[in-house]
C-alpha cells in the first residue's frame, strides 16, 4: 500500500505536498496530546501506580501530556469522596506516565462547599505539588450558572483554595460557550493573566448527521468558518499569553455514537481536530475517556457501581477482566499526532485540496515530518511528499482500515493490542515515490536527515 506506484489505482485522488524548511511558525507543545477522565475513575481506584496495562497504553502518546480529571460526575452533592490515599494513587499514576505529564483536577462547584474544595486541593497538592492545577465546576454555564453567578461562586472557591494552597494553579472556566467564557474570565479575581490556562470544551453536536462524512466535516467546517457564531478556534488571539486548552473534547457527545465513534473515522476526526487546534495555537487537547468496559456495571476494586453505558468514543477501554486496557479506534489518531508534538509547524505547498488535511513540522534532524489525513471515505489518496532541500528516503507510518467504519484499524500494518503491545513499523520510500493512503486513513511521512 506504501511505496512507488507500480500499477493504476481504480478510485483515487492525488496530492503533491512540499514542506518549506525555511518558513516556520508555531511550535506544538510537547504535552499537546492528553486525556480527560471522570473523577469516579479516581474515586473507584482505577488510576494508581500499579495499573500497568492502562499506564503502558496511555503513555504511548509520549513522556509528556495533560491528564485532566473532570466531567459530569465532578459536580455532585455530596462531593466526590477524594481522600489523601486516592490523591496519592493518582499522583503515582501521573508519575508512571512520564516526567512531563501534569494534572488538571476539577473540584465540585455545585455542592457550594469551599471547605471541601480547599481540603481536596490540599490532598492533591501534597500528592502532586506543582504538577496539579485546579478547575472549579464542569460546564457551569450549561448546568445552572450564569455569567454573573458563576464568577461569584468561582471567586469564593479561589479565596478558600489559595488560602489552603498559596501556590495553587488555576484553570477555568471549563465550558462549551466560548463567548460566555470570555465574559466570565474578565470577572474572576485573578483575571486572565492570573490563570495558568483558560480551559474550554468542544464536542460535535448530537444533531450532526450520523455518518463518517458528517463527523469529519464538523471540524473542517468550523475551521473554515472561524468567525462564525459557533466557530471559536481563532479566539486564542483573545487569550494573549494565557494558554488555551481543550480540557475536554471528543466526537459525538454523550459517550459517542455506536458504529461511528468506535470506528476508524473517529481517528480521522481526531487528527483533523488536532491539526486545526495546533495551527491556531492551542496548548493541548484532552480527549474525554471514561474507560469503562463495554457492558459491565461493575468497577475495579468494587469502588463504584453504575457504569452501565458503554463509553463508545473512549481511547482507553477497560477489558472484561477489569484489569487490562485496549485502545479504542480514536487512540490511533492520538498516537499518530503525538509523533509530531513538540515540533515547529512548517509552511506547506500543495497542488490541490484533494479532500485532505495536512500539517508539516520540523523534525529533530532538521528535515520535515508531513502528516496527511485522507478525509475521503471512498477514494484513496496518492501523495507525493517533498521538502525544500534534497532528501533520499523517508519513513512512512500509515493508519489503515477497510473503510471509515472499520472497527479494527491498523497502524504500520498491525493493530495496537492490550496494554499497548504493537508490532507495527514504518515503511521506507525513496525520494520521488508516492504514498497511498486508504479512505479515511492517514500517513506520517518522516523524511530522513
Secondary structure as GFF3:
##gff-version 3
##sequence-region A 1 449
A	DSSP	beta_strand	12	27	.	.	.	ID=ss1
A	DSSP	beta_strand	33	37	.	.	.	ID=ss2
A	DSSP	alpha_helix	40	43	.	.	.	ID=ss3
A	DSSP	alpha_helix	52	58	.	.	.	ID=ss4
A	DSSP	three_ten_helix	59	61	.	.	.	ID=ss5
A	DSSP	beta_strand	64	69	.	.	.	ID=ss6
A	DSSP	three_ten_helix	72	74	.	.	.	ID=ss7
A	DSSP	alpha_helix	84	97	.	.	.	ID=ss8
A	DSSP	beta_strand	100	107	.	.	.	ID=ss9
A	DSSP	alpha_helix	114	128	.	.	.	ID=ss10
A	DSSP	three_ten_helix	129	131	.	.	.	ID=ss11
A	DSSP	beta_strand	132	136	.	.	.	ID=ss12
A	DSSP	three_ten_helix	140	142	.	.	.	ID=ss13
A	DSSP	alpha_helix	149	164	.	.	.	ID=ss14
A	DSSP	beta_strand	169	170	.	.	.	ID=ss15
A	DSSP	alpha_helix	178	186	.	.	.	ID=ss16
A	DSSP	three_ten_helix	192	194	.	.	.	ID=ss17
A	DSSP	beta_strand	197	204	.	.	.	ID=ss18
A	DSSP	alpha_helix	212	224	.	.	.	ID=ss19
A	DSSP	three_ten_helix	233	235	.	.	.	ID=ss20
A	DSSP	alpha_helix	236	239	.	.	.	ID=ss21
A	DSSP	beta_strand	243	252	.	.	.	ID=ss22
A	DSSP	alpha_helix	264	279	.	.	.	ID=ss23
A	DSSP	beta_strand	284	288	.	.	.	ID=ss24
A	DSSP	three_ten_helix	300	302	.	.	.	ID=ss25
A	DSSP	beta_strand	316	318	.	.	.	ID=ss26
A	DSSP	beta_strand	325	327	.	.	.	ID=ss27
A	DSSP	alpha_helix	329	338	.	.	.	ID=ss28
A	DSSP	beta_strand	344	350	.	.	.	ID=ss29
A	DSSP	beta_strand	356	362	.	.	.	ID=ss30
A	DSSP	beta_strand	368	374	.	.	.	ID=ss31
A	DSSP	beta_strand	380	387	.	.	.	ID=ss32
A	DSSP	beta_strand	393	400	.	.	.	ID=ss33
A	DSSP	beta_strand	410	411	.	.	.	ID=ss34
A	DSSP	three_ten_helix	418	420	.	.	.	ID=ss35
A	DSSP	beta_strand	427	430	.	.	.	ID=ss36
A	DSSP	beta_strand	435	437	.	.	.	ID=ss37
A	DSSP	beta_strand	442	447	.	.	.	ID=ss38
###
